[in-house]
Amino acid sequence: MHILEIGADHEDESGGARIAEAAFRTVPRDHTTFLVWRVSESGTEMLPRTHYGTFYDAEAYLVYSCSLTNQPAGPDVIRREIKEKENGNGEFAERHIHAWAGERSGNLAALALRRGTQLAAHLGEPVVIHREAATKETPRLLSYFRDGIRILRSGSGTLNGGGRLYRIRGRRPVLLQLEPVSWSHLSADGVFILDTSALLLLWLGRAANLVEKIFGAKIAYRMARGAEKGMTARRIAIAHDGYEQTLPPSDRALLDTLLELRARSVRPASPPSDPPRAARLYRATQPPRVSPITMPSQRPAARLEEIRRAPLHKEDLSDDGVYIVDSGSRGVWAWVGPNATNSAARGALAAARGLARAKRLVVPVSVVTAGREPLEFAALFRNWRWCDARRDSRLRAARSATTRLDAVSLASNSWLAAEAQLPDDGSGALRMWRVRRISEDECSMVEVERPQAAVFYDRDCYIALYTYHAPTGEQSILYYWMGGSSPNDLRNLGAKEAKDLYTKLGRLPVQAWVYQGKEPAHFLQIFKGRMITYVGSAADYDPTGRRVMAPARVLIRVSGQYAREARGVEVQNAGLTDDRGACYILRENARVWVWCAASATGDEREVAKNMAAADHILVMQGKEKPDFWNALGDRRHLLVASPLKEVERPLPPRLFYVSLGVPGQYTFEEIISFNQYELVPEMACVLDAHRALFVWLGAHCCPRAKDDARAIAHAYLALDPASRDMETPVLVLSQGREPPHFTGFFPHWKQSMWKGHKTFSAIISALEGKAIVQCGNSALQTGNTANCFDQYEKYPLSVLRGPKEHLPPDVDPLAKELYLTHDDFVSTFNVPYSEFRSLPAWKQKDLKKAVGLF
């Protein structure tokens, strides 16, 4: 395995200890709270609430958050006493210390980290310490500040006729002040605010994210009316990338003063950042000393031995060890076991920081204690069991709720629907089709008669349309089921058929892609616990030719204790399936036996008897009769009882915003402590419920996101550092038609929340003092007039006039004019593009020859 020798930082922890203790003396150990300090050489100053969320790039800060597990944290946390119990029935607190230092903070960064360690020692409780990287803050730190954070330039003077330049980034927006005010900071994928004493100019890059544009508009509005500036309300002007010359003369003159328009040079959109890679696990040890003599100021380097790559499991962590998890762009984590030595525990954070430096990762670095792992850390491991007394009680309630699971009761108890993953009780209407291949690139859908009989084959694919009545009206789910041995070309053909059916149904159903053996609870509930998957492809039909006949001689392993867990799988070979069960069904023509192992529970026996359906003979292990053994024949070795897997305790759900880059490239930004207000109609989001993946499509999200919903889900699973199962069920749903097993993950869901939502065009019109103009999605995406001209990457005129072999690879040599900005186009051709396009082709060609663009 790969071994790294890491030189840990030498940090003198004695200096300033007395000062730190005085500053932290009033911090409550047993109450929820939220506090922020400014760190300096002379002391640690607690900040008033009005300064929360504002950071200066030459300073360092400590942020301390203590809240109940899975409860909101931040400045608005309600102060209450925490009563923790070791038996797991009490309330557990999540304690986080964030040491943030600006890019120009110098030695204050190490000092803030030391003070954070001293605060942790004062608390005397398990706490997570984060070393934050400026502009790459952890999602948890950003989650504390609902309106985002501001990173300002230290020592920046007053405006005095000049201006300040800011950039807005992220979905929990970060407002970053830039110096100097220069075109060199502006990029095509950015949203910027130019703040002057007389005017606020909002500059929108042509490739900027729509949600960042919305946040930019809202922040500009707050800045224009900011009471802290002691100014009256200022005007706001909107400048679109490449359309600066269309501003009113006075605004254009002011912009030219601060940013000379003749020197305009906007950087192209940034290349996509490195995607998260599969997590790697290292064990930290102290290397043997080469010499018994060491310098007093030296600390032995940490030795990191790579022991595993994703998928990681909790069992990989031993109680007496210190481990480092490298999850790439999602941060580096140090985990300290409960029996680790004091010296190893003290060096854990330094070892993690050393690994980040060795791999040149500018990412947050954190240290966690065993038993208090936050969700972000636990999610790096496969099947981590989440210990939370409150959620455990909900899971038990969902598992044991076998009655009154109709659509009305589940809609009113959506948390129960979410934990059980049941939008209704499965008693709705069902239509089902089998995908049948006609030729290499063509298939048809053959409707299945009596679909409730649930006959599936592992080399086939099936489409099921389920309709049920909910309090909000008729709802439907379109399931696409793929057999474990079905060929990829058949799966692709079936996916096309499912998409065509979804389009014919007006894009109203929830779309669900499910795989054999990974079926969600509701899919199994539809078939009332009688779903059986046979080996091969459907071949035997009844005389009508439409109804599939099950094999006459078959052995079926049954798993599950409830109808929504029940699966039957034909067994032909030993050890080729992960399915477990203590009951089997043996069918020999008209005779049926249900065999139950001595270890089978009463619930398992009832599930097997229900699945057998027909008259059957119950056989208990050890009491088999000769006729049973004769019917079983040479398959006796397959009759092996396997105990059911331990009941899952999945992680709480996680929410991610989706950003679309070039086709096929997606990035995901996590939102911690989320609620329904995070679901912005202009966005596509991924809700990771671990047992299933939901893709939520806002009403105004771009058409590409709606067409690529399944690709978004697959990209998320592929980029997850935990190396997720690519056959995790995927459900795609649209804004306004969310089923209860999705809404139940959001506290206090309101169907009417989006009624007053303002689109981007409405917000811009309001800022400019104009009447609201309705426009289509394309205009929403660009912020400019909707035409193809704005969709092309833009380049300087000098580049486009150069030799053909020196042109950028995406430029069409026969249509160079499309790659000019609007302002460059008008100054070159003396007409806007709309008029140029209306000219005859020969006239366009002559004009392009005259300006050197042909």
N, C-alpha and C positions, 0 to 999 in steps of 0.2 A: 504494500500500500504506500501511497505518497506520504512522505514525512517532511514537515516544515520546521525549521528552527526560527522561532520568533523572538526578536529582541524586545522585551517588554520595557515600557517607559519607567524611568526612575522618578518617582514623585514623592517629594517630602511631605508627609501627611501631618507633621507636627506643627508647622507654622500656621497660624491663624485658627487653630482649633478652639481656643478660648473665645475668639470673636464669633466664630460660627455657632458655638453652643449658646451664646447669649442671644443671637438672632433667632435661633430655633426653639428657645425655651418655651415660648407660648404656643407652639404647634400642638394641637390636640392629637393624642395617640389613639383615642377610641371614638372619634366622631368623624363623620364625613365632612370634607372641607375642600377648598380650592384656594391656593395661595401662590403668589408670584413675587420673586425677589430679584433685584438688580445686584450683580456681583461686581465688586471692585477690590482693589488691593487693600483698601482701608477697612472694608466691612461688607456686610450683606444687608441691603436695604429692602424692606418689604414695600411693595408698590400698592397704591390705592387702586380700587376696582376700575376707576376711570382710565387707567393706563394699561389695563389688560389687553393683550392682543397687539400691542405696539412694541416693536423691537428695533434697536439701532445697531448698525452693522459694525461698530467699533466697541460694542459692549457685550456682556455675557449675562445670562439670566438663569434662574432656577424656577421651574414650575412644578408644584406639588399638587397632585390630585388624589383624593381618597373618596371612593364611591362604592356602593354596593354592586356586586357582580351583575353584569348585564343591565345596569341601570345608567341613565344619563349622568355624565360628569361635566364639570366646567364651572364657570363663575356662578351659574344659577343653581348649583347643587344645594339641596336643602340640608341644613346641618341637623344631624340626628346621631344618636348613640348607636354604636355597632356592638351587637351581642354575638360574639363568635363562640362556637362550640366545636370541640374536637370530634364529636360523633357524627358530624356532617349534617345535623338537623338545624343548625343555626344559620345566621347570615354571615357571609364572607365578604370581606372588603377587598377591593382592588386598589392597591397603592402604587402610584407611578411617580417617579421623579425624573424630570426632563432637564438636562443641562444643555442650554442653547447658547451658542456663541456665534457672533457675526464673522464675516470673512476678514474683517480688519481688527479683530479683537486681540490678536497676539496671544500673550501668555494667559489672558483671562480665560481662555477655553479650558486649559488644564486646571486653573483655579476653580472654575465653576464645577468641574467634575469632582474635584476634591470636596468642595462644600456639599455637593450632592451626596457623596459617600458619608460625610459627617451627619447630614440630615437623616440618612437611612439608619445610621448607628443610634442616633437619638431616638428615633421612632421605636426601635427594638422589635419591629414586626417585619414579616416578609414583604419586600418591596421590589419593584422592577425599576432599574435605573437605565435611562436612555441617554446616550450621547448623541444629540441632535446635530445634523448637518444643515447649515443654512441653505435655504431654497430647496432642500430635499427632506423636509421635516416628515416625521412619521405621521401616518393617517390619524393616529390617536391624538397627537398634539394638536393637529388641525381641527379635530372633532370638538375640542373644547370651545372653539371660537366660531359661533354660527355664522358670523359675518366675515370670517376670514381673518388673516393677520396682516399687519403692515410692517415691512422691513424698510426703515428709513435710513437715509445717509446721515451719519453723525456729523455735527458741525455745519450742516447745510444752512446757509443764511436765509434771510427773508427774500421775498420775491423782488421787490424794488424794480419793477419793470421787466425783470427777467422771467424765467420760467423754471418749472421743475417737471421732469419726465418720469412717468411711472409705467410699469407693465403689470398687467393682471394675468395671473396664471392659476389653473386648477379649478376644480368644482367646489372645493372649500377654498375660496380664492385667496391667493397670496398677492398683496400689492407691494411691488418691489420698486424702490426709487433708484433711478439710474443717473449717473453723472459721467461725463457732461451731457448736456442736451445736444444730441447729435444724431444724424441719420444712421450712424454705425450701429446704434442700438435697435433700430426698427427692423422687423422681419415680417415676411408675408404671412406667417402663421401666428402673429401676435396681436394683442389688443393693448393699446397704449393711451395714456392720458397726459396731455400737455397742460400743465396748470400755470396760468398767468393771473395777474391781479385783476385783469378785466374780463378774461374769457377762459373757459375750460374747453379744450379741444379733444374730442374722443376720436382717435385714429384706429380704424378697423382694417386689419390685414385681410387680403382677399381669401387667404387659406385659413383664417382663424376659426377656431371652434365656435359654434353658435352659442353655446352656453357661456363661454368666456365673454362673448360679445354682450350677452344679456347682463352678466355680472359687471362688465365694464360700464354699461349704461347706468346701472343702479349705483355703482360707486361714484361715478361722475356726478350723479344727481345729489348724493349725500355730500360730496366735497363742495359742490356749488352752493349748498345751503348749510355749510358747516359752521356752527356757532362758535367753535373754538378758534376760527380765524378772525372773528370780530368783523366780518364783512357782511355787506348786504348780498342778496342773491345775485349770482353771476350768470351770464348767458352760457349756454352750452352749444357748441358747434360740432357737427359730425363730419369727419373727413374719411372718405373711403379710399383705400389703397389704389393709387393711380388716377384718382379723380380730384386731387388737391386743387387743380386749376378751376374747378367748378364752384369752389367756395365763393361766398360774397366777397367783393373787393376788399373790404376792411378786414375781414377774417383772413383772407389770403395774404394781405400785407403783413399782418401780425405773424402769421406762420412763416413768411419769408424772412422776417427779422430774426426769428429764433432758429429756424431750420431753412437755410438757403435753398429755395426750390430748384435753382439751376444745378445745385450739387446733389440733387436727389439720388439716393442709392439705397435700395431696400434689399436686405439679405433674403435669399430664397428660404422656403420653409425648411426647418431643421430636419435632418434625417431621423428616422425613428430610433428611439433609444434602444439599447440592448434589451431584448426580452428577458424576463426572469428565467433563470436556468434551474434545472433540477437541483434540489438542495443537497449539500454534502455535509457529512457529519465527521467531526474530528474529535479525538480525545486529547485533552491537554495534560501533559505530564512535565515534571522537572527533569531535564536531561542530566545525566551523570556529569559531575565536574571533571574537567580534564586535569586540573591541578588543585591541590588542597588550598592553595594560596589565591585569594581573590581580593580585588580592591574593595575597600569598605563602601564605596559609592556605587558599586555595581550590583545589579540584581540579576540572578541567573535567567537566561532566556527561557521562554516556554517552548516545549516541544509538542508539536501538533501532529498526530498520526491520523491520517484519513482512514476511517474504518468502514464507511458505507456511503453509498450514493442513493438518492431517492429511488424507490419509496423507502422512507424511514419509518420505524415503528418505535413506540414508547419503550418496548422491551430492549431496544438498543442502548438505553441509558441505564447505567448501573448506579446504585445509591452512593457509592464511595468515589465517584468520579466527577470530573469537570469536563464538559463537552462544549464544542463550538459548532454552531450550525451556520453554514454559509448559504444564504438563499439569494445571492446575487444582488440585483437592484432592490430587492425587498428587505435588505439589511443583513447584518451579522449578529447572531445571538450567542450568548454564553449561558450555559445551564449548569447550575451548581447542585450536586446531589446532597441529600440530607446528611450523609456520613462523610462528606468530603472534608479534608483537613483544612484548618483555618488558613494556612499559607496558600493552599491551592485556591480556596474561595476568594481570598483577597486579590489574587493575580488573574482571576477569570476575565474581568473586564479589560485589563491590559492585554491579555492574550488575544481576545476578540478584536481589539483595536489593531493589534499587530498584524493579524491575518488580513484585516481590511486594507491596511497600508501595503502589505506584501502583494496583494492582488490589485492594488490601485483602485479600490472601490470607494467612491465618495458617497457613502450611505450611512444611515443611522446604525449605531452599535448599541446593543442592550444586553443586560445581564438579568437573569431570572433565577428564582429559587424554586426548588422542587416543591410541588404542591400548590403553588400560586402562579402557575403559568398562564399568561394572557392568551386570548383567543388567537391572536396573530401568530404566536409561537406554536400553539397546539395544532394549528392548521397546516403546519409544515410536515406533520406526521400522518401516516395512513391509519385511519380508524382509531384516532385518539378518543378515549372515553372521557366525556366531559362531566365533571363532578359539580353539580349545582343543585342544592336541595329544592329550590323553587321549581326548576325545570324538570327535575326528576319526578316531582309530584304530578306535573302535567303529563309527562310521558306515561306514567302509570295509569292516569285517568284515561288517556287516549287509547292505551292498549286494552284496558278492561272494559271500555264502553262498547258493548256488543248490541245494545238496543237503542232505539230512538235516534239513530244516525241519519234521519231523513234530511232533505235539503234545507228545510226551514230551520230545524234545530241547529244544524251545522253553520248556517249563515248567521244565526244569532250568537253562536259560540265559535267564532272563527278560529280562536286559538286552538280549540279541540280539533277542528278540521285541519289546521296546519300541522299539528303534532301527529295526527293519525294519517295525514295526507289523503283525506276523503272529502271531496266536495259534496257528495251525497251518499245515500245508502246503496247505490248500484241498481235501483229498481226502475231506472228510466228505459227508454226505447233504444234498441241496439240494431244496427245494420253492419254486416261484415262482408268483406270481399277478400278473396285470395288472389295474389298477383301471379298471373300465368304468363310465361314467356312465349311469344309467338315467333320471334326471330331474334337475331343478335341485338338489334337496337329497337325492338318493339315488344310491347306486352299489353295485356288486357286485364281487366278486373272481372273476376267471376264471383257473383254474389253467393254467399254461403247460406244455405237454408238452416234453420234452427241454430243460429250462432251461439245460443246459450249453452249448447252441448259442449262447446269449447274444445274442439278437436284441432290441434295444431301439429305441424310437422317442422322439424328443425332445419330442413333445407328450403323451406318456403318463407314467404313474407305475406303479411296480412294487413289490411286496412280496416279499422273499426270506427264507425261513427256513432257516438253515444250522445243521446239528448235527454235532458232532464229539466224539470220545472223548478226554478229558484224564485225567491221573493222578488228579485229584480226582473223576472221574465224568463223566457225559455233560453237555456244555455246548452252548449254542445261542446264536445271534446272529440277531436279527430286523432285517433291513435294510429301510429304506423309501427307494427311489430315486425322485428327481424329475427329469424331463426339463427341459432348459434352456428349452424353449418351452412347457412345460405350464402351463395357466391356473391361477390361484390357487384358484379354487373346486374344481377337481379335486384339487389338492394337499391342500386342507383335508378333502375327503371321504375321500381316501386315508389321511390321517393318522388320521382317526377309525377307519377299518377296521383300520389297523395297531395302534392302541391296543386295540381290541376283541379282536383276535387275541392280543395280549400278555396281556390279562386272562384269556382262555380258557386260555392256557398256564401259568396260575398265577403270572404275573409273574416267571417264572424267567429268560427270555432277556435277554441284553444288547440294549438297543434302540439302533439306529443310524439316523440320518437323513443321507442322502448325496445329493449333487447331481451332475448331469451335468458331467463334466470335472473334478470335485473328488473323485472316488472314492478312498477309502483303499486302500492296497496289498492288504489282505486281500480286499476285495471283488473286485478285479481278479484276484487269485490264484485265487479260487473258479472263475473261468471259464477258467483255464489259458491266459490270454493271447489269448482269442478274442472279447472283448467288442467289439461293433460297435454304434454308435448311428446310426440312420437318421433322415432328416428326415421329419416328419409324424407321423401316428398309424397304428397297426397296422390294416390293412384287408384284406390278402390272407391267406387261410388255405388249408390243404390240404383234401382232400375230407372229412376228419373234422370240420372246422370248429373244431378245437381248437389246431392247431399253426400258428403264424404263419410265413408265408413271407417271406423277404427279397426286396427288389426285384430284378428280373431284370437291370436295366441300372443300374449304379451305380459311382461313383468314391469310393474310401475312402482318407483319409489315415491313415497308421499312425504312432504315436509310441511310444517306449519301447525299452529295451534288455533288459528282463527281463519275464517273464510278469506279475509284480506291478506293472509299470509300463505294460503294453501297453494302448493304447486305439485303437480304430478309429472314425473319424467320417466320415460321408458329407459330401462336399464338393459344394456346388451354386453357391456364390458365393465370390468371392475376397475375402480380408481380413476375413471376418466371424467368425473364430474365433481364439482364442489358441493352439490346438493347433499343435504343431510336429512335423515329421517329414520324413525324407529318403526315405521309401518310400511307395508308393501301391499299392492293389489296384484293378484295373479288372475289372469283371464284365460280360459281355455274354452273357446267357442261360447256356449251359452252359460257355462259354469264360471262363477266368480268367487274367489277367496280373498279375505282381508286378513293378512298376517300381521300381528303386533308383537314386537319384542317385549320382553319383561320390563325393560326400562321405559317403555312408552307411557306417556301421561294420559289421563282420561281425555284431555282436549285433543291430543294427537290421534287417539283412537276414533273420536267422533269425526274429526276431519277426514280420516281415511274411509270411514263408513259412508260419509256423505259423498265423497268422490266416487266411490264404487257405484253409487246410484241404484243399480239393479239389485235384485235379490242376491244376497251373498252369504257366504259361510265365514263366520268369525273364527280365526285360528290364533291361539295364544302360543307363544314360544314355549317349546317343551311338550306341547299337547297336540302336535301335528299328527294327522292320520295318513295311512298309506296313499289314499287317493290324492292328497295334496302333494306328497313327494313325487308321485307318478306324474302329475301334471307339471310339476316344476322341472323334472328331468335333470338335464345336465347344467341347469342354471342354478343349482343349489349353492355354489360358491358366491353367487351375487347377493344372496340373502344375508346382508351384513347390516346390523343396526348401528347407526351413527347418531350420537346425541345431537340435538339441535344446538346451533351456535348460541352463545350467551346473548341475551337481549341487548340490542344496540343502544348506546347512549350517545347519539350523534352530537357534534358540535353545534352551537347556536348558528343561525344563518348569518351570512356576510353579504354585503351589498357592494357592487362595483359599477362605476360609470364606464361606458364603452366609448373610446375614441377611434374613429376610422381614419386610417392613413391611406396609403395606396391600396388598391384592391388586394385583399388577402392578408393585410397587416392591421392588427388591432392592438390597442393598449388598454389596460384596465386600471382604474384608480379606485382604491377602496375608500368607502365612507363608513366610519365607525360610529356606533350609537345613532343609527338611522331611524327615520320615521317616514310617513307618507310624503312629507314636504320635500324629501330628497328626490322624489320621482318627478323630474321636470319633463313636461310634455315635449320638449325639443330633443330629448335624450333617449338613448337605448341603455338599459341597465341589465346587469346579471345579478340575480339573487341566488347565491350558492347555499342551498339547504342541505348539502352534503349527500343525502340520499337521492336528491334530484336537483336539477339545475333549471331555474326559471329565467327566460329572457323576456323582459318587459319592454314593449315598444310604445313610446309616447306618441300622442296623436300628431305631433309636428316633427317627429324625427325624420331624418332624410330617407328617401325611398330605398337607397342602397341597404340601409340597416334592416328594413323590412324584408328585403329580398334575401339578405345574407344571414338571417337570424340563426339558422342551424350552424353556419360556418362560424359565427361569433361564439356560439357555445363550444364548438370543437376547439377553436383557438384558445378559449379560456382554459379548457381542460388540459390542452397541450402545454400551455405556458405556466400552469400551476407548479410551483417548485416542489409540491408534495408528490408529483408524478401520479396524477389522478387516473382512475379507471376511465378509459375513453368510451366505455359503454354505459356511463351514468345516464339515467333517463333525462331527457331534455323536454321542457314544456315552454312553448312560445305563446304569449298572450298580449293583447292590445289594451291600451288605456281605455277604461270605462267598462271592460268586460272581464274584470279580474275575479276568479273563483275564490271561495272562502279559504281553500287550502293554500292560497297565496296571501290574501289579505290578512290572514291570521298571524303572519309574522310581523305585521306592522301594528303598533299600539294605536287604538282609537281611530280606526279607518273610517273615512268619510267619503261616501259616494259623490257628494256635491263639491268636493274640494276644488276641482278645476273649473267650476262654472265661471268664476271671475278672472280666469287666467288671461294675461295680456301677452300677445305674441311679440316677437322682436320688432316687427314693423310698427306695431302699436306703441311700443315703448319709445322707439326712435322718433315717431311722429309727435308723441307727447313732449319729449325733450326739446324738439325743435319748435314747439308751439304750433304745430300744424294739425289739421284734421287727420284722423286715423284713416289710413288707406288700406283696404284689404288687398292682399297679394298672395300668390301661390307659394308652394314650398321652395321653388328654386330661388325666388327672391329672398325668402327667409334665410336661405343658406348663404347667400353672397352679401346681402345687405345692399345690393345695387340693382339696377335694372336687370330683369331676367333675360339674358341672351347668352348665346354660346361664347361670345367674345370674352366674357369675364371668367370663363372656366379654364382658360389656358394659362400656363406659367408665363410670367412676364420677364423680359430681358432688355438691357439697354440697347439703344438704336445702333451703337457702334458694334456690338456683338452680332446683331442680325445682319449688318452690312458686310461682315467679314467673309472670308472664304467658306465655301460649303463644308469643307472637311473640318473646320473649326467650330461649326455650329453645335450647340448643345444637342444631345442625342434625341430629345423629345421634340425638337423643332422640325416642322414640315417645311422643306425648302421652297415648296410651291405656295405656301401660305404664311410667309414670315410676318405679315401685318397683324396676324392674330396674336402675336407674342409681344406686341407693344402695349404699354399701359394706355389708358384712355387719353391722358394728357399728352403723352408722346405721339399718339396717333393723330390727335387734332393738330399739334404743332407741325407734324410732318406732312399730312395730307390736306390740312386746312378745312377738313370736314369731319364730323363725328363718324364713328363706324357705321351707325344705322343708315346714314346717307350714302356712305361708300358702298355698302352692301346692295343698295337699290340700283346702283349704276350697272350698265351692260358689262358683260365679262371683258370685252375688248377694251373698254374705257378703264376698268380696274387694272388691267394688265399694263396699259400705258402709264397710268399714275404710279404703279409700283416700279416700272422701269425708270421713271423720272427721278424717283427718290432713292434708287439703289437697293430696292428690296425685291428684285425679280431675278 
